[in-house]
Each structure stands twice: as C-alpha cells, then as structure tokens.
C-alpha cells in the first residue's frame, strides 16, 4: 500500500514539473536578430524599439547587431541562418 501511494505522489510531482516546463517553453520570448549599420539612423531606431519592447515585456526581443556597413550586416545575417 505504501509503495502504491509513493508511486502516485511521485507521478503527480512529475506531471506538475512537466507542466511547469511546458509553460516555461511556451512563455519564453522569441529573439529576433537585426543587423544594422553602426551609428546610423536605423541603428538608433532599432535600439529604441528594442528598449521599448524589453520594457513592456513583450513576447519578442530584438538583438541589435551593429556592423560597419549595411552590406556586411546583410552578409553576416545570411551566413548565420
């Protein structure tokens, strides 16, 4: 009887842990990498947008990657699919 009760308790705890893990995966924010030219208007705009989204705790996060030229930013993001 005691083994059966232990099995039910362990199984219930495992289900609760699994539910918590699935909830954590579901609620995790999505990260979007954005490549922009360093010290450009686009860089300032994307950085401001990223700050607002982070402050509002949205489900999307921007990771700003700054490059010297726009063409090198596009090439680097294409190469890192």
PyMOL commands that set and color helices and strands:
alter all, ss='L'
color gray80, all
select helices_A, chain A and resi 2-27+41-56+70-79
alter helices_A, ss='H'
color red, helices_A
select strands_A, chain A and resi 30-37+60-67
alter strands_A, ss='S'
color yellow, strands_A
deselect
rebuild
show_as cartoon
